[in-house]
Amino acid sequence: MSDTAANGPAGSVPRQGRLSGPGAAAVPQGLVSAVVHLVNTGPVVLGAYTAAELAAVDAIVDFLETRPSADVLAEAVRSLAARQLLVADSSGQQVQVRGDLGIAVAFQQRARMVLDARSTGTVPGEPWRILLLPQPERICLMVRIDALGVHELGLYTLDQALHFVADWLPRGEAADPGTAGDPDALLASSERSALITITHYSTQGSAEIAGASTDLILARRGGRLHVFSREPADRASLVPRPLDGKGVRDALTLMLG
């Protein structure tokens, strides 16, 4: 561990590299265990950030819709620096991500799986997209993204996070799989629909390398909930997926393993 890592404030995460291209984070000793203990006593809210601010510290970059321009990134760096959330050392070779944002970066880099849920038919005040990044200790980093692009971050137990996501996803009485008809037409006419993708990934430096993924598609029409998965032989085609009496939350739990 570097001197900066050892002596930095609680929650600070040093990164090797310049502000425009940070590398892998070095996590201060004791940070993870302390935060895990805290999360098991209740949710830990880590604040709200723009996509550019997250990209500036290389957090969840590979899960963003588009990478911000260089000018937007530069402005985000200035904003973070002004709030003392991003500090460079005298050599310019290492930056320190501080506070709640530093904690978020540390736990994002530990994850090797992401649940990415996107929903249509949302209303103002609720997210349209949620990311869950599970940790080995059965807690997870949750990112809620609203229509304005604000990314609200927090750490929750895995059970709490899955309960929140299941309540947010389309709900209704399970439809008979044989009544789905054309999946594309059903999705187009649904009151609310959602795509949930679970992706396993590895890392190379600070970059996430996507591996195997699994999809679950939900659509509510006429109060009935239709569930689909992708046809293994043709990923572009959807096939009905019976839940066999289990709820959506149970299905997500099984998908996460």
PLY file of the C-alpha trace (Angstrom):
ply
format ascii 1.0
element vertex 257
property float x
property float y
property float z
element edge 256
property int vertex1
property int vertex2
end_header
0.00 0.00 0.00
1.29 3.44 -0.83
1.82 6.15 1.78
-1.10 8.01 0.24
-3.34 4.99 0.74
-2.21 4.47 4.30
-2.53 8.10 5.37
-5.50 9.23 3.31
-8.87 10.03 4.92
-11.42 7.29 5.52
-13.11 6.31 2.30
-10.32 7.62 0.09
-9.27 5.33 -2.76
-5.95 6.03 -4.50
-5.70 5.34 -8.23
-2.57 5.07 -10.30
-2.66 7.28 -13.38
-3.53 10.81 -14.43
-6.94 12.44 -14.05
-7.84 11.73 -17.67
-7.04 8.02 -17.45
-7.09 6.50 -13.98
-6.11 2.88 -13.47
-6.88 0.24 -10.90
-7.76 1.43 -7.41
-5.77 0.56 -4.29
-8.24 0.02 -1.46
-7.14 1.13 2.05
-6.80 -1.72 4.53
-9.89 -2.24 6.66
-12.21 -0.18 4.44
-14.17 -3.11 3.01
-14.77 -4.91 6.31
-15.82 -1.68 8.02
-18.29 -0.79 5.27
-19.70 -4.33 5.10
-20.38 -4.19 8.85
-22.08 -0.82 8.45
-24.28 -2.00 5.58
-25.47 -4.96 7.66
-26.87 -2.43 10.16
-28.71 -0.49 7.44
-28.37 0.97 3.91
-25.41 3.28 3.24
-26.32 6.09 0.84
-23.30 7.26 -1.18
-24.73 10.32 -2.90
-25.74 11.24 -6.44
-23.42 11.90 -9.37
-23.60 12.63 -13.07
-22.37 10.19 -15.69
-19.41 12.49 -16.37
-18.40 12.57 -12.70
-18.45 8.78 -12.56
-16.51 8.51 -15.81
-13.91 10.95 -14.47
-12.98 8.46 -11.73
-13.49 5.41 -13.98
-16.53 4.18 -12.02
-19.10 2.01 -13.87
-17.75 3.42 -17.15
-18.48 0.24 -19.10
-22.11 0.34 -17.96
-22.77 3.92 -19.12
-24.81 4.55 -22.27
-22.15 6.78 -23.88
-18.80 8.10 -22.74
-18.89 11.87 -22.12
-16.80 14.16 -24.31
-13.38 15.38 -23.22
-14.77 18.86 -22.41
-17.56 17.42 -20.27
-15.09 15.15 -18.47
-12.77 18.08 -17.78
-15.65 20.03 -16.22
-16.56 16.99 -14.09
-12.97 16.74 -12.84
-13.05 20.43 -11.85
-16.37 19.89 -10.05
-15.08 16.90 -8.11
-11.82 18.67 -7.28
-13.73 21.72 -6.02
-15.68 19.47 -3.64
-12.43 17.79 -2.48
-13.63 14.43 -3.82
-10.73 14.13 -6.25
-7.21 15.09 -5.23
-3.92 14.65 -7.13
-0.60 14.06 -5.41
2.44 16.24 -6.04
3.82 13.91 -8.73
0.63 13.94 -10.79
0.91 10.14 -11.11
-1.69 9.27 -8.52
-5.14 10.60 -7.75
-7.20 10.00 -4.66
-10.96 9.56 -4.86
-12.30 10.60 -1.50
-15.37 10.22 0.64
-18.49 8.36 -0.44
-17.41 8.40 -4.08
-14.18 6.63 -3.12
-16.16 3.93 -1.35
-18.34 3.47 -4.45
-15.25 3.10 -6.66
-13.75 0.50 -4.32
-16.85 -1.69 -4.30
-17.45 -1.31 -8.03
-13.96 -2.62 -8.73
-14.51 -5.65 -6.45
-17.63 -6.81 -8.30
-17.50 -9.51 -10.97
-21.17 -9.50 -11.91
-23.76 -6.84 -12.72
-27.55 -6.97 -12.82
-28.67 -4.30 -15.31
-32.44 -3.64 -15.24
-34.12 -1.16 -17.61
-37.81 -0.37 -17.54
-40.25 1.43 -19.80
-43.35 3.20 -18.54
-41.65 4.80 -15.55
-42.93 8.08 -14.09
-41.10 11.20 -12.87
-39.38 10.59 -9.58
-38.49 6.96 -10.18
-35.44 5.50 -11.95
-35.65 4.08 -15.46
-32.53 1.96 -14.97
-31.00 0.17 -11.96
-27.61 -1.51 -11.66
-26.76 -4.00 -8.93
-23.14 -5.03 -8.39
-23.12 -7.90 -5.87
-20.19 -8.41 -3.51
-18.89 -11.69 -1.98
-20.28 -10.63 1.43
-23.90 -10.63 0.11
-24.14 -6.88 -0.01
-24.25 -4.93 -3.25
-23.66 -1.52 -4.77
-26.92 -0.21 -6.24
-27.01 2.55 -8.86
-30.37 4.14 -9.65
-30.44 6.26 -12.81
-33.26 8.72 -13.49
-34.42 10.47 -16.67
-32.07 13.40 -16.03
-29.05 11.10 -15.91
-28.51 11.46 -12.17
-26.85 8.34 -10.77
-27.87 7.73 -7.15
-25.45 5.32 -5.44
-25.87 3.27 -2.29
-24.78 0.06 -0.59
-27.44 -2.41 0.56
-27.69 -6.00 1.63
-28.38 -8.19 -1.38
-31.82 -9.11 -0.01
-32.76 -5.43 0.41
-31.60 -4.57 -3.10
-33.44 -7.47 -4.74
-36.61 -6.56 -2.83
-36.36 -2.98 -4.12
-35.77 -4.07 -7.71
-38.61 -6.62 -7.65
-41.03 -3.96 -6.37
-39.90 -1.54 -9.09
-40.18 -4.00 -11.98
-43.52 -4.64 -13.76
-45.85 -6.66 -11.53
-49.08 -8.52 -12.05
-50.76 -11.90 -11.94
-48.67 -14.43 -13.84
-50.01 -14.94 -17.36
-50.37 -18.35 -18.96
-47.25 -18.73 -21.18
-49.48 -20.04 -23.97
-51.36 -16.71 -24.20
-48.31 -14.56 -25.01
-48.70 -14.67 -28.80
-46.11 -12.60 -30.68
-43.59 -11.35 -28.06
-42.71 -8.22 -30.07
-46.35 -7.22 -30.42
-46.99 -7.88 -26.74
-44.02 -5.76 -25.70
-45.13 -2.93 -27.98
-48.62 -2.89 -26.45
-47.60 -3.50 -22.83
-48.35 -1.05 -20.03
-44.86 -1.50 -18.65
-41.94 -3.69 -19.64
-38.41 -4.37 -18.46
-35.20 -5.99 -19.62
-33.00 -7.52 -16.94
-29.52 -8.62 -17.99
-27.09 -10.36 -15.67
-23.53 -10.29 -16.93
-20.43 -11.92 -15.47
-17.22 -10.08 -16.22
-13.52 -10.02 -15.52
-11.23 -7.01 -15.28
-8.08 -5.85 -16.98
-6.71 -2.89 -15.08
-9.80 -0.72 -14.54
-11.65 -2.04 -17.62
-14.48 -4.55 -17.33
-14.41 -7.39 -19.86
-17.91 -8.79 -20.36
-18.42 -12.54 -20.33
-21.55 -14.70 -20.26
-24.90 -12.98 -19.83
-28.50 -14.01 -19.17
-31.65 -12.01 -19.96
-35.11 -11.92 -18.45
-37.85 -9.87 -20.13
-41.03 -8.78 -18.35
-44.17 -7.24 -19.86
-47.43 -6.31 -18.12
-50.55 -6.07 -20.24
-54.08 -6.02 -18.93
-52.77 -6.59 -15.42
-51.12 -9.88 -16.45
-47.38 -10.36 -16.25
-45.70 -12.12 -19.18
-42.15 -13.41 -18.75
-39.71 -14.22 -21.55
-36.11 -15.31 -21.99
-33.92 -15.50 -25.09
-33.95 -18.53 -27.34
-30.50 -20.17 -26.83
-30.15 -21.01 -30.52
-31.27 -17.54 -31.66
-30.57 -14.73 -29.21
-32.77 -12.33 -31.17
-35.87 -14.47 -30.52
-37.88 -14.47 -27.29
-39.62 -17.49 -25.80
-42.07 -17.63 -22.86
-40.44 -18.52 -19.57
-42.74 -19.95 -16.90
-41.78 -18.99 -13.35
-43.18 -22.27 -11.99
-44.96 -20.58 -9.12
-41.96 -18.47 -8.12
-41.98 -14.69 -8.06
-39.74 -12.33 -10.02
-37.52 -11.83 -6.99
-36.95 -15.58 -6.73
-36.11 -15.71 -10.44
-33.54 -12.93 -10.03
-32.00 -14.68 -7.03
-31.58 -17.88 -9.06
-30.07 -15.97 -11.97
-27.50 -14.38 -9.67
-26.58 -17.79 -8.30
0 1
1 2
2 3
3 4
4 5
5 6
6 7
7 8
8 9
9 10
10 11
11 12
12 13
13 14
14 15
15 16
16 17
17 18
18 19
19 20
20 21
21 22
22 23
23 24
24 25
25 26
26 27
27 28
28 29
29 30
30 31
31 32
32 33
33 34
34 35
35 36
36 37
37 38
38 39
39 40
40 41
41 42
42 43
43 44
44 45
45 46
46 47
47 48
48 49
49 50
50 51
51 52
52 53
53 54
54 55
55 56
56 57
57 58
58 59
59 60
60 61
61 62
62 63
63 64
64 65
65 66
66 67
67 68
68 69
69 70
70 71
71 72
72 73
73 74
74 75
75 76
76 77
77 78
78 79
79 80
80 81
81 82
82 83
83 84
84 85
85 86
86 87
87 88
88 89
89 90
90 91
91 92
92 93
93 94
94 95
95 96
96 97
97 98
98 99
99 100
100 101
101 102
102 103
103 104
104 105
105 106
106 107
107 108
108 109
109 110
110 111
111 112
112 113
113 114
114 115
115 116
116 117
117 118
118 119
119 120
120 121
121 122
122 123
123 124
124 125
125 126
126 127
127 128
128 129
129 130
130 131
131 132
132 133
133 134
134 135
135 136
136 137
137 138
138 139
139 140
140 141
141 142
142 143
143 144
144 145
145 146
146 147
147 148
148 149
149 150
150 151
151 152
152 153
153 154
154 155
155 156
156 157
157 158
158 159
159 160
160 161
161 162
162 163
163 164
164 165
165 166
166 167
167 168
168 169
169 170
170 171
171 172
172 173
173 174
174 175
175 176
176 177
177 178
178 179
179 180
180 181
181 182
182 183
183 184
184 185
185 186
186 187
187 188
188 189
189 190
190 191
191 192
192 193
193 194
194 195
195 196
196 197
197 198
198 199
199 200
200 201
201 202
202 203
203 204
204 205
205 206
206 207
207 208
208 209
209 210
210 211
211 212
212 213
213 214
214 215
215 216
216 217
217 218
218 219
219 220
220 221
221 222
222 223
223 224
224 225
225 226
226 227
227 228
228 229
229 230
230 231
231 232
232 233
233 234
234 235
235 236
236 237
237 238
238 239
239 240
240 241
241 242
242 243
243 244
244 245
245 246
246 247
247 248
248 249
249 250
250 251
251 252
252 253
253 254
254 255
255 256
